[in-house]
Amino acid sequence: MAKKVGAKPLTKTEIMRAISEATGLAKKDVVAVLDALHAEIESALKKGGVGVFSIPGLVKVERKVVPARPAQKGVKNPFTGELQDRPAKPESVKVRVRALKNLKAMV
């Protein structure tokens, strides 16, 4: 089910139908597989998980903890040159998704 360049991206329903047609599986089986994949990614990335999930040949999803940043006073604004105060930022968690070699080769 190829679309023209510049067309809208596939919807969830269209993706499920296309995978169902390509594999010969029932649509509800494809939905169950993708739900199981979602659950595996969630368990790998949540706080007690390993923090990394890879779909071989496509993408690698990593959890990264960004440390807290203390407040700063009298920091020079690089654009205007005036001094300003920056508030503290608490620790946060970011998710990084990297394309692997096979995915890059597809483009």
Secondary structure as UniProt FT lines:
FT   TURN            5..6
FT   HELIX           12..23
FT   HELIX           27..45
FT   TURN            47..48
FT   STRAND          52..55
FT   TURN            56..58
FT   STRAND          59..66
FT   STRAND          72..76
FT   TURN            78..80
FT   STRAND          83..86
FT   STRAND          92..99
FT   HELIX           101..106
//
